[in-house]
Amino acid sequence: MKDTINMSMGEIIANINELVAIKKTRELTKEENIFREALKKVYISNFRAGLEQQILNTKVVNKKGEDITPKKIKEVRNEHK
């Protein structure tokens, strides 16, 4: 089993899909279940980090061109600088 930390998202998804296909034909082994859980944790962590970056880099502007980005997002953005 490969080190999940150093996998790309494409590799993680491919491995998850492979385990799903295996699970449809038979029960997963203990090692496969452990690997699946590790993949799931890394996938969720990477997904959340990407979503957070997307939100932090989003600017909300009204029709007048004024920045109306929520205060909380601006505060968090300033904390990350």
KEBAFI-596955 format. One record per residue (C-alpha): residue number from 1; x, y, z. Coordinates in Angstrom, 1 decimal, padded with zeros to 4 digits. Last residue first. Layout:
// KEBAFI-596955
 seq      x      y      z
 NUM      X      Y      Z
...
// end
This chain:
// KEBAFI-596955
 seq      x      y      z
  81 -001.4  037.0  005.6
  80 -003.6  034.1  006.9
  79 -005.2  036.2  009.7
  78 -006.1  038.9  007.2
  77 -008.1  036.3  005.1
  76 -009.9  035.1  008.3
  75 -010.9  038.7  009.1
  74 -012.1  039.4  005.5
  73 -014.1  036.2  005.5
  72 -015.8  037.1  008.8
  71 -016.6  040.6  007.5
  70 -018.6  039.2  004.6
  69 -017.4  040.5  001.2
  68 -019.5  043.5  000.2
  67 -016.8  045.2 -002.0
  66 -018.5  047.9 -003.9
  65 -018.8  047.6 -007.7
  64 -022.2  049.3 -007.7
  63 -023.9  046.0 -008.6
  62 -022.5  044.4 -005.5
  61 -019.1  042.8 -005.2
  60 -018.1  039.6 -003.3
  59 -014.4  038.8 -003.3
  58 -013.4  035.2 -003.3
  57 -009.8  034.2 -002.4
  56 -010.6  033.1  001.1
  55 -013.5  031.0 -000.1
  54 -011.3  029.2 -002.7
  53 -008.6  028.7 -000.2
  52 -011.1  027.2  002.3
  51 -012.4  024.9 -000.4
  50 -009.0  023.7 -001.3
  49 -008.1  023.0  002.4
  48 -011.5  021.2  002.9
  47 -010.9  019.0 -000.2
  46 -007.3  018.2  000.9
  45 -008.5  017.2  004.4
  44 -011.4  015.2  003.0
  43 -009.2  013.3  000.5
  42 -006.5  012.7  003.2
  41 -009.1  011.3  005.6
  40 -010.7  009.1  002.9
  39 -007.4  007.7  001.8
  38 -006.5  006.7  005.4
  37 -010.0  005.1  005.8
  36 -009.5  003.2  002.5
  35 -006.0  002.0  003.6
  34 -007.4  000.7  006.9
  33 -010.2 -001.0  005.1
  32 -007.7 -002.5  002.6
  31 -005.5 -003.8  005.4
  30 -008.5 -005.4  007.2
  29 -009.5 -007.1  003.9
  28 -012.3 -005.7  001.9
  27 -015.4 -007.9  001.5
  26 -016.0 -009.1 -002.1
  25 -017.3 -008.1 -005.5
  24 -018.8 -004.6 -004.8
  23 -016.0 -004.0 -002.3
  22 -013.4 -004.4 -005.0
  21 -015.0 -001.7 -007.1
  20 -015.2  000.6 -004.2
  19 -011.5 -000.1 -003.5
  18 -010.6  000.8 -007.0
  17 -012.6  004.0 -006.8
  16 -010.8  005.0 -003.6
  15 -007.4  004.2 -005.3
  14 -008.3  006.3 -008.3
  13 -009.5  009.2 -006.1
  12 -006.3  009.2 -004.1
  11 -004.2  009.0 -007.3
  10 -006.0  011.9 -008.8
   9 -005.7  013.9 -005.6
   8 -002.0  013.4 -005.7
   7 -000.4  011.0 -003.3
   6  002.4  011.9 -000.9
   5  000.3  011.7  002.3
   4 -001.3  008.4  001.2
   3  001.9  006.4  001.4
   2  001.2  003.4 -001.0
   1  000.0  000.0  000.0
// end
